[in-house]
Amino acid sequence: MKSLITSLLLLASLALGSTVQAQTKIAVVDLKKVFDGYWRTKQADGQLKERAADFEKARNGLIEDYKKANEDLKKASEGLNDPAVSDEERDRRKKDLEKKLQDIREQENGIRTFEQNMRQALGEQQGRMRESVLKDIRGIVDEKAKAGGYALVFDLAATTINQTPVIMYSTLAGTEADITEGVLKQLNANAPPDAAAKPADADSKKPDSK
């Protein structure tokens, strides 16, 4: 009797597992392909590059001023040892040299601070752009998952912390369960004609996902 009950429970468990498995629909999406192919990503990348170029131009200006200051310091240092000048003039030149040296140190600190602020500003802008774009993508993925009755959606491009693929094998890529192209098409449905030509504000312009 105990053996019969055990067998019946085992069969019931297998039947229930098969039913749950049959009811669980799984879809896949290549998030990297969607992210790279979305028009807002391309515009935001362009905007980020433009801002980085502006920062670099400003940095180069600071570097040029720093070089000129060093040249002035060198000339002032040479003039300090001129035997033809009086002691009073030498003291004046020495004070001027010390002032130039102090200014150069302040310029060095200013350049380092500018570079730190530049990296932080670009990093924050990139983070906001990525978060905004992913929010758009997630919204479309959710819509298509619900419409298709999918319980799970896996990212085919996902990697582990060791840069190894999360999904080692899948037969769903390229099938109806692969929603990559559908998501990308819907995201780009309302892309402006000049989307590739004029960088847009990645935090304000969003396509209608409906």
Buried (B, 14 or more C-beta within 10 A) or exposed (E): EEEEEEEEEEEEEEEEEEEEEEEEEEBBBBBBBBBEBBBBBBBBBBBBEEBBEEBEEEBEEBEEBBEEBBEBBEEBBEBBEEEEBEEEEBEEBEEBBEEBBEBBEEBEEEBEEBEEEBEEEBEEBBEEBBEBBBEBBEBBBEBBBEEBEBEEBBBBBEEEEEEEEEBEEBEBBEEEBBBBBBBBEBBBEBBEEEBEEEBBEBBEBBBEBE
